[in-house]
């Protein structure tokens, strides 16, 4: 059943939402969605009830019961095989 959510994501939530967010994982009724920006993550949280209703109408009521929204992943400042604890390149003169 989870495959239907991933395959039909744009049809279930609409083209605009699908353009800015993608489903990542469906586990025990909880759908994890990755938003492209923090603004879209906030928007998805506000639209949560509507999105759950749309998904339920498209694939069934018991497939997705909760929505977990993630913002964009932050860039990693770790480069190379070695790492020294501390602030690194952002630590400037005091």
MMTF fields as JSON, N, C-alpha, C and O atoms, coordinates in Angstrom:
{
  "mmtfVersion": "1.0.0",
  "mmtfProducer": "UNKNOWN",
  "numBonds": 375,
  "numAtoms": 376,
  "numGroups": 94,
  "numChains": 1,
  "numModels": 1,
  "chainsPerModel": [1],
  "groupsPerChain": [94],
  "chainIdList": ["A"],
  "bondAtomList": [4, 2, 8, 6, 12, 10, 16, 14, 20, 18, 24, 22, 28, 26, 32, 30, 36, 34, 40, 38, 44, 42, 48, 46, 52, 50, 56, 54, 60, 58, 64, 62, 68, 66, 72, 70, 76, 74, 80, 78, 84, 82, 88, 86, 92, 90, 96, 94, 100, 98, 104, 102, 108, 106, 112, 110, 116, 114, 120, 118, 124, 122, 128, 126, 132, 130, 136, 134, 140, 138, 144, 142, 148, 146, 152, 150, 156, 154, 160, 158, 164, 162, 168, 166, 172, 170, 176, 174, 180, 178, 184, 182, 188, 186, 192, 190, 196, 194, 200, 198, 204, 202, 208, 206, 212, 210, 216, 214, 220, 218, 224, 222, 228, 226, 232, 230, 236, 234, 240, 238, 244, 242, 248, 246, 252, 250, 256, 254, 260, 258, 264, 262, 268, 266, 272, 270, 276, 274, 280, 278, 284, 282, 288, 286, 292, 290, 296, 294, 300, 298, 304, 302, 308, 306, 312, 310, 316, 314, 320, 318, 324, 322, 328, 326, 332, 330, 336, 334, 340, 338, 344, 342, 348, 346, 352, 350, 356, 354, 360, 358, 364, 362, 368, 366, 372, 370],
  "bondOrderList": [1, 1, 1, 1, 1, 1, 1, 1, 1, 1, 1, 1, 1, 1, 1, 1, 1, 1, 1, 1, 1, 1, 1, 1, 1, 1, 1, 1, 1, 1, 1, 1, 1, 1, 1, 1, 1, 1, 1, 1, 1, 1, 1, 1, 1, 1, 1, 1, 1, 1, 1, 1, 1, 1, 1, 1, 1, 1, 1, 1, 1, 1, 1, 1, 1, 1, 1, 1, 1, 1, 1, 1, 1, 1, 1, 1, 1, 1, 1, 1, 1, 1, 1, 1, 1, 1, 1, 1, 1, 1, 1, 1, 1],
  "groupList": [{"groupName": "UNK", "atomNameList": ["N", "CA", "C", "O"], "elementList": ["N", "C", "C", "O"], "formalChargeList": [0, 0, 0, 0], "bondAtomList": [1, 0, 2, 1, 3, 2], "bondOrderList": [1, 1, 2], "singleLetterCode": "X", "chemCompType": "L-PEPTIDE LINKING"}],
  "groupTypeList": [0, 0, 0, 0, 0, 0, 0, 0, 0, 0, 0, 0, 0, 0, 0, 0, 0, 0, 0, 0, 0, 0, 0, 0, 0, 0, 0, 0, 0, 0, 0, 0, 0, 0, 0, 0, 0, 0, 0, 0, 0, 0, 0, 0, 0, 0, 0, 0, 0, 0, 0, 0, 0, 0, 0, 0, 0, 0, 0, 0, 0, 0, 0, 0, 0, 0, 0, 0, 0, 0, 0, 0, 0, 0, 0, 0, 0, 0, 0, 0, 0, 0, 0, 0, 0, 0, 0, 0, 0, 0, 0, 0, 0, 0],
  "groupIdList": [1, 2, 3, 4, 5, 6, 7, 8, 9, 10, 11, 12, 13, 14, 15, 16, 17, 18, 19, 20, 21, 22, 23, 24, 25, 26, 27, 28, 29, 30, 31, 32, 33, 34, 35, 36, 37, 38, 39, 40, 41, 42, 43, 44, 45, 46, 47, 48, 49, 50, 51, 52, 53, 54, 55, 56, 57, 58, 59, 60, 61, 62, 63, 64, 65, 66, 67, 68, 69, 70, 71, 72, 73, 74, 75, 76, 77, 78, 79, 80, 81, 82, 83, 84, 85, 86, 87, 88, 89, 90, 91, 92, 93, 94],
  "secStructList": [7, 2, 2, 2, 2, 2, 2, 6, 2, 2, 2, 2, 2, 7, 2, 2, 2, 2, 2, 2, 3, 3, 3, 3, 3, 3, 3, 6, 6, 3, 3, 3, 3, 3, 3, 1, 1, 2, 2, 2, 2, 2, 2, 2, 2, 2, 6, 2, 2, 2, 2, 2, 2, 2, 2, 2, 2, 2, 2, 7, 6, 6, 6, 7, 7, 3, 3, 3, 3, 3, 7, 7, 7, 7, 7, 7, 7, 7, 7, 1, 1, 7, 7, 7, 1, 1, 7, 4, 4, 4, 7, 7, 7, 7],
  "xCoordList": [0.804, 0.0, 0.85, 0.458, 2.009, 2.87, 3.373, 3.606, 3.544, 4.002, 3.042, 3.461, 1.75, 0.751, 0.97, 0.787, 1.358, 1.586, 2.762, 2.688, 3.845, 5.046, 4.807, 5.228, 4.134, 3.89, 2.929, 3.097, 1.93, 0.872, 0.989, -0.004, 2.152, 2.348, 1.785, 1.024, 2.148, 1.689, 0.17, -0.451, -0.431, -1.885, -2.586, -3.681, -1.969, -2.593, -2.562, -3.562, -1.432, -1.275, -1.337, -1.413, -1.307, -1.335, 0.052, 1.066, 0.073, 1.345, 2.234, 3.45, 1.639, 2.44, 3.152, 4.343, 2.435, 3.049, 4.097, 5.187, 3.766, 4.693, 5.977, 7.03, 5.89, 7.07, 8.056, 9.258, 7.557, 8.387, 8.608, 9.331, 7.998, 8.15, 8.042, 7.321, 8.767, 8.715, 8.599, 9.156, 7.885, 7.786, 9.108, 9.725, 9.531, 10.813, 10.609, 11.25, 9.704, 9.549, 8.123, 7.521, 7.593, 6.298, 6.512, 6.854, 6.311, 6.566, 5.443, 5.251, 4.719, 3.654, 2.611, 2.158, 2.232, 1.225, 1.759, 1.005, 3.042, 3.637, 4.419, 5.389, 3.982, 4.645, 5.601, 5.196, 6.872, 7.891, 8.046, 8.258, 7.937, 8.009, 9.16, 9.289, 9.996, 11.133, 10.753, 10.446, 10.774, 10.458, 11.748, 12.818, 11.646, 12.848, 13.341, 14.487, 12.499, 12.899, 12.155, 11.173, 12.636, 11.959, 10.587, 9.662, 10.439, 9.135, 8.126, 6.974, 8.565, 7.665, 7.397, 6.304, 8.352, 8.122, 7.027, 6.151, 7.073, 6.039, 4.692, 3.674, 4.687, 3.444, 2.833, 1.62, 3.657, 3.154, 2.578, 1.581, 3.2, 2.672, 1.299, 0.41, 1.132, -0.156, -1.227, -2.405, -0.813, -1.735, -1.902, -2.535, -1.349, -1.28, -2.644, -2.751, -3.667, -4.991, -5.532, -6.06, -5.394, -5.878, -5.132, -5.743, -3.813, -3.009, -3.364, -3.474, -3.546, -3.929, -5.283, -5.473, -6.215, -7.533, -7.431, -8.094, -6.598, -6.416, -5.762, -6.166, -4.758, -4.072, -5.037, -5.068, -5.818, -6.792, -7.83, -8.225, -8.275, -9.254, -8.665, -9.382, -7.36, -6.719, -6.27, -6.341, -5.802, -5.235, -5.882, -5.573, -6.761, -7.412, -7.112, -6.08, -8.022, -7.934, -6.81, -6.248, -6.466, -5.515, -4.075, -3.2, -3.815, -2.456, -1.558, -0.48, -1.996, -1.23, -2.106, -3.17, -1.632, -2.401, -1.719, -2.366, -0.411, 0.359, 1.325, 1.751, 1.654, 2.588, 3.736, 3.515, 4.952, 6.145, 6.858, 7.27, 7.004, 7.59, 9.008, 9.246, 9.941, 11.339, 11.697, 11.245, 12.499, 13.008, 14.19, 14.522, 14.816, 15.983, 17.137, 17.273, 17.957, 19.11, 20.215, 20.466, 20.859, 21.914, 23.201, 23.455, 24.003, 25.27, 26.239, 26.218, 27.068, 28.064, 29.357, 29.811, 29.944, 31.208, 32.395, 33.533, 32.153, 33.245, 33.782, 33.06, 35.043, 35.689, 36.887, 37.62, 37.083, 38.233, 38.032, 37.011, 38.997, 38.862, 39.094, 38.7, 39.719, 40.024, 39.185, 38.845, 38.85, 38.028, 38.47, 38.695, 38.594, 38.949, 37.706, 37.036, 37.402, 36.237, 36.351, 37.451, 35.254, 35.25, 34.437, 33.798, 34.467, 33.643, 34.246, 33.538, 35.501, 36.117, 36.153, 36.544, 35.746, 35.912, 35.061, 35.285, 34.102, 33.251, 33.812, 33.226, 34.917, 35.514, 36.55, 37.641, 36.191, 37.087, 37.491, 36.636, 38.727, 39.376, 38.588, 38.409, 38.128, 37.551, 36.124, 35.507],
  "yCoordList": [-1.198, 0.0, 1.266, 2.271, 1.232, 2.406, 2.825, 4.01, 1.864, 2.17, 3.078, 3.89, 2.942, 3.799, 5.262, 6.153, 5.505, 6.88, 7.483, 8.621, 6.727, 7.234, 7.406, 8.405, 6.438, 6.493, 7.602, 8.238, 7.836, 8.793, 10.094, 10.806, 10.417, 11.565, 12.856, 13.558, 13.176, 14.429, 14.451, 15.494, 13.33, 13.276, 13.388, 13.945, 12.867, 12.873, 14.253, 14.688, 14.94, 16.204, 17.442, 18.56, 17.262, 18.396, 18.713, 18.43, 19.299, 19.56, 20.541, 20.357, 21.581, 22.598, 22.023, 22.264, 21.276, 20.664, 19.637, 19.584, 18.824, 17.79, 18.385, 17.749, 19.592, 20.256, 20.663, 20.751, 20.908, 21.423, 20.437, 20.746, 19.259, 18.264, 16.869, 16.646, 15.931, 14.556, 13.591, 13.841, 12.499, 11.489, 10.73, 10.402, 10.456, 9.794, 8.376, 7.429, 8.246, 6.95, 6.819, 7.79, 5.595, 5.287, 4.13, 3.025, 4.383, 3.363, 3.373, 4.364, 2.294, 2.141, 3.254, 3.739, 3.657, 4.695, 6.111, 7.056, 6.286, 7.617, 7.877, 7.183, 8.882, 9.264, 10.407, 11.463, 10.192, 11.227, 11.941, 11.312, 13.263, 14.087, 15.075, 15.724, 15.19, 16.12, 17.353, 17.246, 18.522, 19.78, 20.406, 20.184, 21.192, 21.784, 23.012, 23.422, 23.605, 24.775, 24.782, 24.063, 25.603, 25.703, 26.339, 26.014, 27.235, 27.847, 26.798, 26.802, 25.9, 24.846, 23.827, 23.264, 23.585, 22.682, 23.256, 22.521, 24.551, 25.208, 25.125, 24.84, 25.374, 25.314, 23.916, 23.777, 22.889, 21.511, 21.187, 20.474, 21.706, 21.477, 22.142, 21.593, 23.318, 24.0, 23.27, 23.28, 22.644, 21.915, 20.444, 19.682, 20.045, 18.637, 17.933, 16.858, 18.508, 17.868, 17.687, 16.63, 18.727, 18.659, 17.591, 16.818, 17.55, 16.557, 15.142, 14.253, 14.925, 13.595, 13.178, 12.015, 14.112, 13.81, 13.468, 12.547, 14.215, 13.952, 12.591, 11.847, 12.269, 10.98, 9.849, 8.831, 10.014, 8.992, 8.768, 7.63, 9.835, 9.704, 8.961, 8.262, 9.116, 8.497, 7.07, 6.273, 6.716, 5.373, 4.578, 3.4, 5.198, 4.489, 5.153, 5.803, 4.984, 5.683, 5.205, 6.011, 3.931, 3.385, 3.32, 2.839, 3.789, 3.712, 4.758, 4.429, 6.014, 7.106, 7.738, 8.286, 7.65, 8.218, 9.434, 10.244, 9.56, 10.69, 11.203, 10.463, 12.477, 13.095, 13.7, 14.464, 13.358, 13.922, 14.744, 14.209, 16.034, 16.936, 17.296, 17.733, 17.109, 17.468, 18.657, 18.757, 19.542, 20.66, 20.203, 19.018, 21.122, 20.752, 20.319, 20.785, 19.435, 18.995, 20.045, 20.603, 20.303, 21.317, 20.78, 19.576, 21.657, 21.197, 20.757, 21.283, 19.806, 19.316, 20.107, 20.335, 20.521, 21.247, 20.319, 20.783, 19.029, 18.065, 17.674, 17.13, 17.956, 17.588, 16.705, 16.978, 15.679, 14.803, 13.782, 13.799, 12.895, 11.795, 12.193, 11.452, 13.338, 13.736, 14.928, 15.778, 14.982, 16.076, 16.457, 15.589, 17.747, 18.263, 18.919, 19.705, 18.599, 19.171, 20.683, 21.213, 21.364, 22.811, 23.434, 22.736, 24.745, 25.436, 25.451, 25.723, 25.172, 25.077, 26.407, 27.419, 26.433, 27.627, 28.805, 29.928, 28.582, 29.679, 30.319, 31.289, 29.832, 30.349, 31.422, 31.107, 32.679, 33.753, 34.66, 35.32, 34.704, 35.668, 36.033, 37.213, 35.049, 35.366, 35.182, 35.418],
  "zCoordList": [0.0, 0.0, 0.0, -0.593, 0.657, 0.721, -0.645, -0.886, -1.543, -2.889, -3.634, -4.458, -3.343, -3.986, -3.612, -4.441, -2.376, -1.919, -2.669, -3.131, -2.791, -3.456, -4.955, -5.538, -5.583, -7.024, -7.409, -8.449, -6.585, -6.914, -6.115, -5.968, -5.609, -4.721, -5.316, -4.65, -6.556, -7.166, -7.316, -7.115, -7.663, -7.818, -6.467, -6.381, -5.419, -4.095, -3.441, -2.869, -3.518, -2.786, -3.675, -3.167, -4.966, -5.884, -6.42, -5.781, -7.593, -8.28, -7.524, -7.467, -6.943, -6.262, -5.033, -4.837, -4.22, -3.031, -3.461, -2.891, -4.466, -4.937, -5.501, -5.46, -6.023, -6.576, -5.478, -5.729, -4.273, -3.187, -2.044, -1.097, -2.119, -1.055, -1.643, -2.616, -1.04, -1.538, -0.366, 0.703, -0.559, 0.495, 0.594, -0.42, 1.819, 2.031, 2.57, 2.114, 3.549, 4.212, 4.733, 5.192, 4.654, 5.249, 6.2, 5.779, 7.483, 8.494, 9.526, 10.23, 9.612, 10.623, 10.557, 11.594, 9.36, 9.203, 9.256, 9.025, 9.553, 9.609, 8.323, 8.018, 7.582, 6.338, 6.619, 7.105, 6.312, 6.469, 5.136, 4.1, 5.176, 3.972, 4.129, 5.167, 3.099, 3.088, 2.274, 1.086, 2.912, 2.225, 1.713, 2.28, 0.637, 0.044, 0.801, 0.622, 1.642, 2.413, 3.739, 3.919, 4.664, 5.957, 5.788, 6.534, 4.826, 4.567, 4.112, 4.548, 3.234, 2.775, 3.88, 3.939, 4.74, 5.869, 6.77, 7.228, 7.023, 7.82, 7.119, 7.749, 5.816, 5.041, 5.104, 5.263, 4.981, 5.041, 6.412, 6.518, 7.451, 8.8, 8.956, 9.607, 8.358, 8.413, 7.592, 7.949, 6.504, 5.624, 6.012, 5.281, 7.138, 7.51, 7.457, 6.867, 8.053, 8.061, 6.648, 6.304, 5.838, 4.461, 3.669, 2.931, 3.824, 3.103, 3.521, 2.677, 4.826, 5.309, 4.737, 4.382, 4.647, 4.08, 2.594, 2.117, 1.867, 0.439, 0.21, -0.684, 1.014, 0.883, 1.227, 0.534, 2.28, 2.682, 1.591, 1.338, 0.945, -0.135, -1.332, -2.048, -1.546, -2.714, -2.519, -3.455, -1.315, -1.12, 0.017, 0.197, 0.774, 1.875, 3.205, 3.372, 4.146, 5.423, 6.328, 7.07, 6.294, 7.254, 6.755, 7.475, 5.551, 4.999, 5.655, 6.15, 5.66, 6.28, 7.358, 7.074, 8.605, 9.719, 10.338, 11.002, 10.12, 10.668, 9.602, 8.716, 9.711, 8.782, 9.579, 10.519, 9.203, 9.836, 8.77, 7.741, 9.013, 8.019, 8.434, 9.56, 7.52, 7.742, 6.861, 5.72, 7.393, 6.605, 5.766, 5.752, 5.079, 4.272, 5.162, 6.294, 4.648, 5.428, 5.336, 4.268, 6.448, 6.514, 5.89, 5.932, 5.319, 4.742, 5.839, 6.952, 5.512, 6.458, 6.291, 5.17, 7.402, 7.356, 7.544, 7.619, 7.622, 7.784, 6.415, 5.579, 6.206, 4.957, 5.286, 6.237, 4.525, 4.716, 5.821, 6.509, 5.992, 6.947, 8.409, 9.31, 8.662, 10.043, 10.451, 9.627, 11.747, 12.241, 13.645, 14.488, 13.894, 15.207, 15.8, 15.13, 17.046, 17.69, 17.796, 17.956, 17.71, 17.804, 16.69, 15.903, 16.632, 15.649, 14.242, 13.272, 14.126, 12.821, 12.075, 12.656, 10.779, 9.966, 10.425, 9.973, 11.3, 11.773, 13.026, 13.508, 13.586, 14.808, 14.431, 13.956, 14.65, 14.204, 15.357, 15.948, 15.673, 16.561, 17.815, 18.117, 18.525, 19.808, 19.856, 20.894]
}
